[in-house]
Amino acid sequence: MKQIRSFAAFSSQAIGLSIRPNLRPNGIVQKAMAKRRERAKGAVCGDAAIQGESVGFVPGRLSACGIQDAVRVRSVLGVDLSQEAVIDCPTAKALKNWVEKGMKPAVGNTGGGVSQIRVAAHYACRTRNNQPGAKISEHGKGRAIDISGFRLRDGSEITLKQGWNRRDTGPILRKMHQRACGIFGTVLGPDSDRFHKDHFHFDTARYRSGSFCR
């Protein structure tokens, strides 16, 4: 043992050993901390991965509409929304869950990944599919979001209207649709009915029989 220590102490070929971990440069640490503070500043629903602002109570023009504690979401897990979505926190958290477990894995490295989600609709006080006499839509309760497509980091786009039946983008979109089932209470896509030919409808309504997915 003494011989090893002597070699380490006096030989020019020896490499100094330390039990202390290498410290990151101060600049890198400061940038990381600043970024973390910035994300925490814009966090909603108690989750830094969901960026936006709290809105509070949103009244509706019809008695069945409105949101008790609304948020306006602008990005989820670093992916921007094309327009800020006014929804409730359970729906915002479901969206984050789907982006993480459904959208991102489905797209993978195609086009460098998704940079923006095309939001077709969010809060709106209206009936289902805007049909006279129908029940109030989950959109009118802040529990729904409609998504019509995705912008990729290379500038290309995948849309439900043009991409659902294509050989290259169809499987990606169908995986997204499939993986939304269970995360959301209702999942509707282009094969569901004539009202959803060009977008996904996701909402957090809950049914005794489980998620309703078409």
Protein Blocks (a to p, Z undefined) as FASTA:
>chain_A
ZZmmmmmmmpmkbccddfbdcdddfklmmmmmmmmmmmmmmpghhiaklgcddebjaddf
bfkgccfbacddfbeehiacfbdcdddfklmmmmmmmmmmmmmmmnmmnghiafbdcdfb
dcddddehhighiacdfklnopaccdfbdcdfkopacdfklmmmpmklmmmmmmmmmmmg
ojambdcdfklpmmlmmbccddfbdcfkbpcdZZ
